[in-house]
């Protein structure tokens, strides 16, 4: 029996405080996933809290076939998608809006350059780096951002991603490939522009 | 730059900044909500219960009252019913007597066997 399952059984037996261990163990992954969906740190914090709360309420329905992380990921993804549906398309901070305003197709490339510089310099301003990255990632769909975070940041296997997203192994590979390709194309555009300037 | 290196750079620049840091404040916030979830659940249960229980109670009380009123109200007795009721008594009276014991004949003729 896994440690997670032992904790879940303790919670279901009435020890509510034991749930804190699960929250502590998976908060980083869930909060990161919510950030990738909503591209708004404050909103993502609230969404992650709600996701953990929903998971707590639904705990009696949890089955051991999937890991607790995959299960809570799914709850968080659904919750974030609901929020996105409610707010439709939040364009105030998105890159699309900037592009609409300035009509500059090279906007992404120049912002990417700024982000690269900030990374190279080891900038301490994490909030600024995070805000910039969120702006740049808004060119991807929620699903593409989600799959990249699951694979590249959380290091989930294709099978685990498949169980979170409810899709086949081939489906996961194809989606991941498309997401990577889109970002790489944009990054290459920046590199080409830069080499032309030099 | 080879694709592998390029991809690594993209992950460092675009995805790593998304990573949240562990925070005890977050854990405590979730736990505060979890502690309040039981009363909230109970309130929700009560609300969903009252949503159908009160109308159902009202409906059953109304139908009970209606049934009581209908049964207690004296029905208007028509003359037909009265006659029919009498007729049955009369017919049984007639049937109980044989031809020889005709009470009408007895009364009219005054014959008494």
Interface residues (C-beta under 8 A of the other chain):
Chain A: X16 X17 X19 X20 X23 X24 X27 X28 X31 X32 X35 X36 X44 X45 X48 X49 X52 X53 X56 X57 X112 X115 X116 X119 X126 X129 X130 X132 X133 X134 X136 X137 X148 X149 X152 X153 X180 X183 X184 X187 X188 X191
Chain B: X1 X3 X6 X7 X9 X10 X11 X12 X13 X14 X15 X16 X17 X18 X19 X20 X21 X22 X23 X24 X26 X27 X29 X30 X31 X33 X34 X35 X37 X41
